[in-house]
Amino acid sequence: MRKNLILNSILLVLLITISFVAYTSYTLETEKRAFKEDAIELSDIR
């Protein structure tokens, strides 16, 4: 019983960590895409 509790706790921590990393990665990639689009738009002005 105690072994299951420890395993479930570890899995929960892993799930939370993976979710946080995925969200952070998505946010950074969205910002990166926006900066890239802005750079393309500025290069077309010339």
N, CA, C and O atoms as CSV, one atom per row, in Angstrom:
chain,resi,resn,atom,element,x,y,z
A,1,MET,N,N,0.826,-1.198,0.000
A,1,MET,CA,C,0.000,0.000,0.000
A,1,MET,C,C,0.867,1.257,0.000
A,1,MET,O,O,0.617,2.189,-0.764
A,2,ARG,N,N,1.873,1.277,0.848
A,2,ARG,CA,C,2.750,2.453,0.936
A,2,ARG,C,C,3.555,2.622,-0.339
A,2,ARG,O,O,3.854,3.741,-0.757
A,3,LYS,N,N,3.906,1.489,-0.957
A,3,LYS,CA,C,4.676,1.533,-2.206
A,3,LYS,C,C,3.855,2.192,-3.313
A,3,LYS,O,O,4.394,2.964,-4.105
A,4,ASN,N,N,2.570,1.896,-3.374
A,4,ASN,CA,C,1.687,2.516,-4.367
A,4,ASN,C,C,1.563,4.012,-4.141
A,4,ASN,O,O,1.524,4.785,-5.099
A,5,LEU,N,N,1.500,4.424,-2.888
A,5,LEU,CA,C,1.389,5.840,-2.557
A,5,LEU,C,C,2.632,6.603,-3.015
A,5,LEU,O,O,2.529,7.691,-3.582
A,6,ILE,N,N,3.800,6.026,-2.766
A,6,ILE,CA,C,5.056,6.662,-3.188
A,6,ILE,C,C,5.122,6.726,-4.706
A,6,ILE,O,O,5.494,7.757,-5.267
A,7,LEU,N,N,4.765,5.636,-5.376
A,7,LEU,CA,C,4.788,5.602,-6.841
A,7,LEU,C,C,3.816,6.621,-7.427
A,7,LEU,O,O,4.152,7.320,-8.383
A,8,ASN,N,N,2.623,6.708,-6.866
A,8,ASN,CA,C,1.631,7.677,-7.346
A,8,ASN,C,C,2.102,9.110,-7.121
A,8,ASN,O,O,1.860,9.986,-7.952
A,9,SER,N,N,2.769,9.344,-6.006
A,9,SER,CA,C,3.296,10.679,-5.728
A,9,SER,C,C,4.371,11.058,-6.733
A,9,SER,O,O,4.393,12.182,-7.233
A,10,ILE,N,N,5.253,10.127,-7.027
A,10,ILE,CA,C,6.310,10.386,-8.008
A,10,ILE,C,C,5.712,10.645,-9.388
A,10,ILE,O,O,6.142,11.558,-10.093
A,11,LEU,N,N,4.732,9.853,-9.767
A,11,LEU,CA,C,4.089,10.042,-11.068
A,11,LEU,C,C,3.359,11.382,-11.143
A,11,LEU,O,O,3.360,12.029,-12.190
A,12,LEU,N,N,2.748,11.796,-10.062
A,12,LEU,CA,C,2.062,13.081,-10.027
A,12,LEU,C,C,3.057,14.228,-10.186
A,12,LEU,O,O,2.799,15.177,-10.926
A,13,VAL,N,N,4.185,14.144,-9.496
A,13,VAL,CA,C,5.216,15.181,-9.621
A,13,VAL,C,C,5.740,15.214,-11.059
A,13,VAL,O,O,5.931,16.295,-11.617
A,14,LEU,N,N,5.971,14.062,-11.656
A,14,LEU,CA,C,6.426,14.011,-13.047
A,14,LEU,C,C,5.396,14.621,-13.996
A,14,LEU,O,O,5.759,15.360,-14.911
A,15,LEU,N,N,4.135,14.322,-13.789
A,15,LEU,CA,C,3.077,14.865,-14.630
A,15,LEU,C,C,3.023,16.386,-14.531
A,15,LEU,O,O,2.896,17.075,-15.543
A,16,ILE,N,N,3.120,16.903,-13.323
A,16,ILE,CA,C,3.094,18.354,-13.130
A,16,ILE,C,C,4.305,18.996,-13.784
A,16,ILE,O,O,4.181,20.038,-14.429
A,17,THR,N,N,5.480,18.385,-13.626
A,17,THR,CA,C,6.706,18.918,-14.220
A,17,THR,C,C,6.628,18.913,-15.747
A,17,THR,O,O,6.982,19.900,-16.392
A,18,ILE,N,N,6.173,17.823,-16.311
A,18,ILE,CA,C,6.057,17.730,-17.773
A,18,ILE,C,C,5.040,18.743,-18.293
A,18,ILE,O,O,5.257,19.360,-19.335
A,19,SER,N,N,3.948,18.913,-17.582
A,19,SER,CA,C,2.940,19.892,-18.002
A,19,SER,C,C,3.510,21.304,-17.984
A,19,SER,O,O,3.277,22.081,-18.910
A,20,PHE,N,N,4.257,21.641,-16.932
A,20,PHE,CA,C,4.855,22.963,-16.825
A,20,PHE,C,C,5.861,23.201,-17.946
A,20,PHE,O,O,5.877,24.277,-18.544
A,21,VAL,N,N,6.698,22.212,-18.235
A,21,VAL,CA,C,7.698,22.345,-19.292
A,21,VAL,C,C,7.013,22.470,-20.656
A,21,VAL,O,O,7.452,23.260,-21.492
A,22,ALA,N,N,5.965,21.717,-20.888
A,22,ALA,CA,C,5.243,21.799,-22.153
A,22,ALA,C,C,4.600,23.172,-22.332
A,22,ALA,O,O,4.657,23.744,-23.420
A,23,TYR,N,N,3.995,23.702,-21.279
A,23,TYR,CA,C,3.373,25.020,-21.355
A,23,TYR,C,C,4.419,26.107,-21.601
A,23,TYR,O,O,4.210,27.002,-22.420
A,24,THR,N,N,5.542,26.026,-20.893
A,24,THR,CA,C,6.616,26.999,-21.070
A,24,THR,C,C,7.171,26.941,-22.483
A,24,THR,O,O,7.414,27.974,-23.106
A,25,SER,N,N,7.370,25.734,-22.982
A,25,SER,CA,C,7.877,25.566,-24.340
A,25,SER,C,C,6.900,26.142,-25.366
A,25,SER,O,O,7.318,26.812,-26.310
A,26,TYR,N,N,5.609,25.887,-25.187
A,26,TYR,CA,C,4.601,26.415,-26.093
A,26,TYR,C,C,4.600,27.940,-26.078
A,26,TYR,O,O,4.521,28.575,-27.129
A,27,THR,N,N,4.687,28.520,-24.894
A,27,THR,CA,C,4.698,29.979,-24.764
A,27,THR,C,C,5.917,30.581,-25.449
A,27,THR,O,O,5.802,31.573,-26.169
A,28,LEU,N,N,7.083,29.984,-25.228
A,28,LEU,CA,C,8.305,30.499,-25.843
A,28,LEU,C,C,8.264,30.369,-27.359
A,28,LEU,O,O,8.698,31.277,-28.068
A,29,GLU,N,N,7.754,29.263,-27.862
A,29,GLU,CA,C,7.665,29.081,-29.312
A,29,GLU,C,C,6.682,30.067,-29.934
A,29,GLU,O,O,6.905,30.537,-31.050
A,30,THR,N,N,5.607,30.383,-29.233
A,30,THR,CA,C,4.650,31.369,-29.722
A,30,THR,C,C,5.299,32.744,-29.815
A,30,THR,O,O,5.125,33.450,-30.808
A,31,GLU,N,N,6.050,33.126,-28.780
A,31,GLU,CA,C,6.758,34.407,-28.800
A,31,GLU,C,C,7.809,34.427,-29.906
A,31,GLU,O,O,7.971,35.434,-30.596
A,32,LYS,N,N,8.511,33.330,-30.071
A,32,LYS,CA,C,9.538,33.227,-31.107
A,32,LYS,C,C,8.915,33.407,-32.503
A,32,LYS,O,O,9.474,34.092,-33.360
A,33,ARG,N,N,7.756,32.782,-32.710
A,33,ARG,CA,C,7.071,32.913,-33.999
A,33,ARG,C,C,6.658,34.357,-34.247
A,33,ARG,O,O,6.768,34.854,-35.368
A,34,ALA,N,N,6.181,35.032,-33.204
A,34,ALA,CA,C,5.761,36.430,-33.340
A,34,ALA,C,C,6.953,37.320,-33.674
A,34,ALA,O,O,6.853,38.198,-34.531
A,35,PHE,N,N,8.088,37.096,-32.994
A,35,PHE,CA,C,9.287,37.880,-33.288
A,35,PHE,C,C,9.766,37.643,-34.715
A,35,PHE,O,O,10.205,38.571,-35.395
A,36,LYS,N,N,9.679,36.394,-35.162
A,36,LYS,CA,C,10.099,36.065,-36.526
A,36,LYS,C,C,9.205,36.769,-37.549
A,36,LYS,O,O,9.693,37.306,-38.544
A,37,GLU,N,N,7.898,36.763,-37.298
A,37,GLU,CA,C,6.971,37.448,-38.200
A,37,GLU,C,C,7.241,38.948,-38.219
A,37,GLU,O,O,7.175,39.581,-39.273
A,38,ASP,N,N,7.546,39.515,-37.057
A,38,ASP,CA,C,7.869,40.943,-36.988
A,38,ASP,C,C,9.147,41.248,-37.764
A,38,ASP,O,O,9.220,42.261,-38.459
A,39,ALA,N,N,10.141,40.393,-37.653
A,39,ALA,CA,C,11.405,40.594,-38.369
A,39,ALA,C,C,11.191,40.513,-39.880
A,39,ALA,O,O,11.788,41.279,-40.636
A,40,ILE,N,N,10.356,39.604,-40.310
A,40,ILE,CA,C,10.054,39.490,-41.744
A,40,ILE,C,C,9.330,40.742,-42.223
A,40,ILE,O,O,9.624,41.271,-43.295
A,41,GLU,N,N,8.384,41.205,-41.421
A,41,GLU,CA,C,7.632,42.410,-41.790
A,41,GLU,C,C,8.564,43.631,-41.859
A,41,GLU,O,O,8.436,44.453,-42.767
A,42,LEU,N,N,9.489,43.752,-40.915
A,42,LEU,CA,C,10.424,44.879,-40.934
A,42,LEU,C,C,11.391,44.793,-42.101
A,42,LEU,O,O,11.784,45.824,-42.648
A,43,SER,N,N,11.781,43.600,-42.492
A,43,SER,CA,C,12.701,43.473,-43.614
A,43,SER,C,C,12.001,43.803,-44.939
A,43,SER,O,O,12.662,44.191,-45.903
A,44,ASP,N,N,10.693,43.656,-44.995
A,44,ASP,CA,C,9.956,44.007,-46.214
A,44,ASP,C,C,9.779,45.517,-46.374
A,44,ASP,O,O,9.499,45.988,-47.476
A,45,ILE,N,N,9.935,46.274,-45.302
A,45,ILE,CA,C,9.750,47.727,-45.357
A,45,ILE,C,C,10.832,48.393,-46.202
A,45,ILE,O,O,10.575,49.359,-46.920
A,46,ARG,N,N,12.038,47.859,-46.102
A,46,ARG,CA,C,13.137,48.451,-46.855
A,46,ARG,C,C,12.801,48.444,-48.288
A,46,ARG,O,O,13.595,48.901,-49.110
